[in-house]
Amino acid sequence: DCFKTCIDCVTCIKCAQCMLYHCMSDVEGEFVMQPCACGPPTKSCSKRWIGLTLLSFLVPCLWCYLPLRCV
């Protein structure tokens, strides 16, 4: 889908996916591929959202990801 690819590029969501892979993957190397996924509240979910919030101060275009994905 070219729109999803464009949104991913403009919002730098790959930075968030990279952060999740390197900082928040489990022992087996598995991590949530969709950084903004809203699943059942767990400790890892809250850590992921805190990490995304902190990363968004360094990469402000991440703030545009959710509004653009909802369109």
QUIDADA-V731639 format. One record per pair of residues at least 12 apart in sequence whose C-alpha atoms are under 7 Angstrom apart, sorted by the first residue. I is the first residue (numbers start at 1). J is the second residue. Records with the same first field share a line. If there is no record, write none. Layout:
# QUIDADA-V731639
I: J ; J
This chain:
# QUIDADA-V731639
7: 68
11: 61 ; 62 ; 64 ; 65
12: 61 ; 62
13: 62
16: 35 ; 52
17: 33 ; 35
